[in-house]
Amino acid sequence: MKSWWIRTANGAMELELRDVPVPQPGPGQVCIRIRAAALNRGEFIAGHGLHTASAARPAGFEASGEVTALGAGVTRWKLGDRVMGRCDGAFAEHGCMTADEVFAAPARLTWEQAAASTVVFLTVYEALMAHGRLAAGESMLVTGISSGVGVAALQVGKALGARVIGTSGSLDKLERLKALGLDVALHTREPDFAPAVMQATQNQGVDLVVNNVGGSVFAACIDTMGFQARLAMVGYVDGQVEARIDLAALHSKRLQLFGVSNKMRTTAHRIAAAQALERDLLPLIADGRVTPLVDQVFALDDLPTAQQVMQANQHLGKLVVRVD
């Protein structure tokens, strides 16, 4: 079968298409005929911690498809089930998943939408619901709101009844996001948005910040936070992993700062998160309150083109590969 592999080389992520055997499920696994797989920015950033320089690995880690084989001990799923979830080596024709991290794909979703419904929404679940505790009537700032996580955060935030403020360097993307409910659109890539955020919140500050950009805007994010506000550190597309922290603001405003990452998670951690997602957030997708936004779809052979589009920041929401 076709399978894309990825490795760090010359300071960049390089893809290689290989012909490999169809995988077979181990105990507690299901294998699927992959119908679609979604791109995630972290996988294509060199030095992001997902790769070593010397070894290639199967590329991709979320997919949708039909169950084709069951490993020992798997009783929840049956052959032919339409599923989605985390799948290491997702940019391939077949793949295996840990059965406890598999979700039934809602009937209303296309294969492409289903493929884009797990990794991003697991991040958003933890940032907004599990740790962010975003409630109806509260306000949220999302930096880099046109990213996959940013768009999903906007959708879930609105479904929860929150007021959403977002930053982006693209006026066109901000206009498109207004149709999804974006309340306050701030056109900037710089850490200059704090005065506008404070004006939009009558100088009260926001209740939750989702920082997708990184260290270059971290201090400004702190400035926008209100009393007992929370900040989710999600990504650093700016490459800045260090930032100044205003300890006086942290102390006086009783702020809470937390990170959202899968890098150090064990399988047990991932399974617990999957169960929480299925219980608390997937119903919003299943009943139509939230719909994954897929910007462009590429053929499996065109994954390198999709990689280039992602690196050029031309998309809004998710990029997906269709596996026919």
N, C-alpha and C positions, 0 to 999 in steps of 0.2 A: 504494500500500500504506500501511498505518498505520505510523507511526514516532513515538516519543516523543523530544522534544528537551528539553534542560535548560540552564539558565543561572542565574547568580548575580543576584539582585534583592532589594533591601531586606534584605540580610544573611542571606538564605536561598536555598535552591535551589528554583527554580520549574520545573515541568514543563509542556510544551505538546504536545498531540497534533496531528501534521501528516499530510497526505496527500502522499506523495512517490513518485517513480518507483522501480520495483524496481531495485536496483543491479546492475551488470554487473561481472564479475571483470576485474581488470587482470592483467598478467603476474605469475605466481607466486602468484595468488590462487585460492581456491575460493569460490563463493557457495552458500549453504544456504537451504533453507526452514526457518526457525527454529521449533522446537517448544517450547522453554523457554529462559528467560534468568534469571540469578540477580542479586540485588541485592548490591552491595558498599558498605559503610558510607562509605568515603572519598569516593565520588561524591556523596553527599548531605550532606556537611559543607561549608558555605560557608567560603571562605578556605583550603581544604585544598590548593590548588595545582593542581587539575585543570581549572579553568575561569578565564575572564576575565569581568569584570563586564559587558562590553558585547556579547559574542557568545554565541549559543546553539550547542550542538553536539548531535549525535545521542547519546541516553542509552544507557547500558549497555555492558558490555565483556566479557561471557562468555555463551556460549549453546551449545545443542545442537540438532541438526537433521539433515536429509538433504541431501546434495550435489545441487545443481541445475544448476551450470555450472562449467566449468573454464577458468582463464586460461591464457595461453600458457606453455609450459614445465612445466606440472603433470603429473606422470606417476604419482605415488604413489596418487592418489585417483581414483575413478570415480563417475559419476552414480549416485545412490541410496545411496551409502555413508552409514552412520550414524556421525556424528562429533560432536565437542565441542571447545571451545577458546575462545581469546580472539577476540572479535568486536566491533569498535567499532560502536556503534549497535545493540546487541543487543536493545533493547526495540522490536522491529519484527517485521514478518512475514517479511522476508528480510534477509540480511546477507552480507557478504564477510569472509573470513579470510585471513591469510597462510598459505599451504599448509604451510609448515614449522612453524607453531604449531598445527596441527590434530592431534587425536588420534582414533583409533578409539574410539567409545563402547563400553565393555564391555557385552556382551549382558545381564548381570545387573542393569544399572542402568536405572531409568526415565528418561524424558526429563528430568524435574526433577532427579533425582540427577546425571545426566550434566552438566547445565548448571551444577551447583554443584561440579564436580570439578576445575576448573583454576586459577582465580586464587587461591583460598584455599589449595589444596594446593601451588601454586608457592611461596607465602609460607612455608608450613609446611616444605616441602622444604628451602628455604634456611635457615630458622631452626633446624631440628632436625638435618638431615642434612648439607647441603653445608658450612655454617659452624659449626653447633652441635655436630656430631660426636657426637650422643647415642648411647650404647652400652647394651647390655643390662646391667642391674644398676645403672645410674646413676639419679640422681634429678633431677626437673625441676619447677620452679615456673612456673605459668602464671597471670598476673594477668588478670582479666576472662575467665575460662575459659568463660563461657557464650556468648561471641561466636562468629562463624563461624570465625575463625582459632583461637580458643581450643578449641572442640570438635574441630576437625580436628587440632590439636596433641595433644590428649588421645588421640585415636584412634591417631594415628601413633606417639606415644610408647609407648603400651601395646603396639602391634604390634612395636615395636623392643625390648621387654622392659624398659622403664624404669618407675620408680615416679613417679607424677604427683601433685603437690600443686596445688590450684587455688583461686583466690579469686573470689568473686562476691557481689554485694549481695542475691542472691535465694536463700533457703533452698530454695524449690521447685526451682529450676534445679539447684542442687547435688545435691539428692536424685535428680533424674533422671539426672545425670551419673554418679552412683555405679553405675548400671546399665551404663554404658559403661566402667567400670573405674577411675574416679577413686578414688585411694587415700586422700588426705587432703583434706577439704573445709573451707575456711576462709570463714566467712560475714562478709565485710567489703568495704567500698568504700574504706576508709581505709588509710593507710600504717602500720598497726599490727600487721601479720601476721608480722614478722620473728621475734619470740620463739616463736610457734607453729611456724614453719618450722624453726627451729633445734632445737626440742624433737623434732619429727618426724624429724629427721635425726641425732639423738644428738649435736647440736652440731657436726656436720661441715659443714653447709651443703649446698646443692644444687649439682649439676654444671652445670645449664643453667637460665637464666631466660628466659622469653618474656614481654616486657612489652607488653601490648596497651592498657594504661590511659594511660600517659604520665608526665609529669614529676612529678606529685603523689606517685607511689609509687617513683620511680627510686632515691632514696637508700635506701629500705627494701629494694628489690631487691638493691642492692649489699651490704647487711648480711646477706642470706640466702645469699650465695654462698660456696662452699667454695674450697679451694686449686685453682688453675688452672681455675676455672669460667668459663663463657661466658655472655654476656647478649645476647639479640637484642632490639633496639628496633624494635617492629613498628608501634605506633600510639599515638595520644594523644587518646583520646575525652574526656579531661578538659580538653582545650584547652591544657594546659601543655606548652610546647615547650622550656622551660628547667628545669634542675634542678642541685642541688649534687652534685658528684662528690667522693667521699672518695679523694683521691690516695694516701693512706697505704695504704688497703685495696687499691686498684688495684695498687700497687707490691708490697706484701708478699705478697698472695695470688696474684700473677701472673695477674690477671683479663684476660679478653678481651671487649671490647665491640664490637658491630657493628650496623649498621642494615640493615633489610630493607625496600626500597621499589622501586617501578617508575618513579618520577617521572623520573629522568634516564637511563633505559635506552634504548639504541639498539635497532633491530630485530635487529641481530646479537646483542646481549646477550640479548634475549628468546628468540631461536631457540636459543641455546646452553642457556638455562635449560629450555626446553621439551624439548630432547633429554635433558637430565639427569633431568627429571621422568619422562619416558616410560621411561627405563632403570631408575631406582632406586625410584620410589614408585608409579607406576601399577600395577605388578604386585600391590601390596598391595590395591588397589581391585578389580582384575580377579578375584582369587582369593577375595575376601570377607573378608580380614583387616581391611579398613577399608571402611566404607560411609558416604558423605556423608549428613549428617543434615539433612533438609529439614523445617523447622518448619511453614511455611504456604505454600500455593500460591494465587496470585491470577490472575484473568483479565488479559489485556493491557490492557483498558480501565480496570482497577482499580489500575494502577501507583501513582497518587497515594495510595491507601489503603495499599498496601504500604510506601510511603515513610513514612507516618505511623506505622505499626507499628514500622518500624525505628527511627525517631527516638524512640519511646516505650520502646525497649529491652524490648519484651514477648516477644521471640522467643528461642529456643534453637537455635543452629545457623544455617541459611540460610533466607532468604525467596526464593521463586522465582515468576516470572510464567510462566504457561502460555500459549502462543500457538496457538490452535486455528484 
